[in-house]
Amino acid sequence: MSHINTMMAVMVVSLSTIQADNLGGEASLGIFNHSPNGYASYSLPFGHSGTSANIVDTLAFSEAQDIFLKVYIEHPLPVFPNVKLAYTALSHEGQSQVALFSWGDIVNFTGEVDNSLSLDMTDATLYYEIFDNWMNLDLGLTLRYLSGDMAVNHEALSFSTFIPLLYAKTRFYFPLTDLSLQLEANAGRYSGITSYNYELSARYTLAMGIGLEAGYKAIYLDSNDLLDGFDADIDFSGPYAAAVWDF
């Protein structure tokens, strides 16, 4: 009996060690310096067609900075996928002079307009580790909740929807260094909405899993189905920097 108890104790300790070695994750908090580009228009049903407005030249949106957050949870359980949660906020404001401009119930307006745009993206991703050595490869599926609003003077619109996306991430480690390169991306088309985003970055790990990451980030959205009468073909891109904790 004592031998059985000893074996059981060893098995429990070994299992605990395995789970401790394999249960972990990563968290990062960063700042995204993004420049906007593209077009948007808003037409009321049976009303005047809205102007296809360049969001930079017509609406005067310019470079802005916003935060983003990512958390990964990985476990040793077979079959069950790992989990990634992410949140990104984008916002732009501008003031411009327009001529014969139409937006919703604003028709053929000439004068000064105050413009704003905000987008919030909340992602839940389930993924599997395909490779985990000097090169990591993760593949999975993302469900994104996209919400936002856009306004020109008093004429504002709001929208929200869910978008399914494919997910992939790969990371390359430089031998005998604390440097790594990473590419992470989502892409998909669903119900009249085309969207993709990617990050290309370099990371330096300092100590105890804490590191610094910097790179280039881009987000693209093309849809005529977010809201009746609202068409958008817009993207946001630029450098970013983040603090990372790999635990």
N, C-alpha and C positions, 0 to 999 in steps of 0.2 A: 504493500500500500504506500509506503514511504517513497518507493521508486516512482510510482504512478503520480503521486503528489509533486515530486520533484520535476518530472517530465512536464506535467501540466503547468507548473510555475514557469519553466523555461519557455514553453510555447507561448504563454501569455506575455512574458517579457519580450520575446522575439517579435510577436505580432505588434506589440506596442511600439517597438523600435522601428519596424517596417513602416507603420502608419505615420510615425513622426517624421521619418525620412522622406516620405512621399506626399504628405499633406502639407500644402503651402499655397502660395499665391503671390500676387503682386498688386501694388497700388501706386497710382501716379496722379499728380496734380500739376497742371500746366497752364501756360498762357499761349494763346493762338493769336498771332498778329496777321489778320486776314484782310485782303483786298477784294472787293466785290467786282463782279462783271456779269453782263447779260442784260436781258430784257424782261419786262413785265407789263401786262395790260389788264384792265378790269372793265367789263361791259355788263350793264344791267340787261336782264331778259327783255327782248323786244324794244331795247333802247338804242341809243347811239353807240357805235363801236368805239371802244376805248383806244387811246393812243398806245402804240407799242413803244414804251418808254425805255430808253437806255438808262439803267439804274445808276450809272456814273455820270454821263453827260447831261441827262435830263433831270434826274432826281437828286443829283449831287451827293450820292453816297460815296464815302471815301474810306480809307484804311481805318481799321478799328481793332481793339484788343478785347478778347473775352477768354474766360476760363473753360477748362474741360477737366473731366475726372474719369479715371478708369480703374476698375478693380477686377482682378482675376482670382478665381478660386479653383485649385487643382487638388485632386484626391487620388488615392490608390485603388479605388473600387473599380473592378472590371465592368465593362458594358456601359456604365453610367457616364455621360459626358461631363466635361469640366464646364465652368460657368464664367462668363465675363459680363460685367455691368458697366455701362458708360453713359456719361451725360456731357453734352456739348451745348453751349449757348452762343448765339450769334446775334448781334444787334448793330444797326446802322441808322444814322440820322443825317438829313441834309436839307438845305434851303436853296431854292433855285428860282430863276425867272423862266416862265414858259409862255408859249404863244399858241393859241388855238389848240389847247390841250384838253383831252377828255379822259375822265377816270370815274367810273360809276355814274353818279348823277351830276358830276362836274362835266359840263359840255362846252367845248370850244372856249375854254378860259384862257385869258391872257393876263399875266401878272405874276406875283410871287406866291410860291407854294412851300409849305413845310411838310417834309416827308419823313417817314420812319418805317423800319422793317425789323422784325425780331423773329428768330427761329430757335426752337428748343428741340433737341433730339435726345431721346432716352432709349438706349439699346439694351436688350437682353440677348446674350449669345450663348448657345450650347455648342461646344467644340470638342474634338478629339486630338490628342497628340499623336501624330503619325511618326515623327522622328524626334528623338530627344538625346542628342549627343553634341558633337561640335556644330551641328546644324539642327535647329528646331524647325518643325513644320506642324502647324495646327490648321485644321479644316473644320468648318461648321456652318451653322445657320444662325442668322440674326433676325430678331423681330424688333423693328424700330417704331417708336411712337413719335411722330413728327407733329408739332403744333407751332403755330405762329400767327402773326398779324402784320398787316401792312396798311399804312394810311397816307393819304395825300389830303392835306388840310382836314376838313371835317369828315371826309369820306373814307371810312375804315372798314376793313374786312378781317375776319378771323377764320382759321381753318385748323383741322386736326385729322390725322389718319394714321393707320398702321401700315408699314411697308416691310414685307419679307425680303431678306437679302442673303446672298452667299457671303461667307466669311473665310478669310485665309490670313495666316501670319507666318512669316519665316524669319529666323534670326541666325546669323553667322557669328561664331566666336573666334577671335584671333588667338591662336595658341600662345601661352605664356604671357598673356596680357590681360588687363581688365577691360578691354575694349570689345564692343560688339556692334554689328550692323543689323537693322531690322526693317522689314517691309510688312505693313499691315493694311488690309483693304477689305471693303465691302462693295458689293455690286448687285443690282437687280432691277427688274422691270415688272411692274404689277399694276393692273387696273389703270392704265393711262399715266403711270408715274415711272419715270426712269431716274435712278439715283445711284451714285457711287461716291466713295470717299477712300482716300489712302493717306498713309503716313510713311515717309522714308526717313530713317533717323539713325544716329550714332549714339551709343551710350558708353559712359565710363562709370564703372562701379568703384566707389570709394572704400567703404568698409561696412561690414555687417549688413550687406545687401542694399545699402543706401547708395544711390547713384544719381548722375545727372544725364539728361537726354536732350538732344537738340536735333531738329530736322525740318522737313518741309511737309506741309499738310494741305490737302485739297478736298473740297466738298462740292458735289454737283447735284443739281435738282432740275428736272425738266418735267412739267406737268400741265395739263389743261383740265385736270380732274380733282384738284384740291378743293375747289369751290366753283359753283356755276358762274361762268363768265370771267373767271380769273385764269390767266395764262402766265406761266413763269418758265423761263429758261435762264437759270442763274447759277453762278458758281462763286466760291470763296476759296482763296488760296494764299499761302504765305508761310513764313517761318514760324516755328514754335519752340518752346523750351519747357522742360518739365523736371520736377523732382520725383525720383522713383524709389520705392522700397520693395525689394524682392525678399519675401519672408518664407 
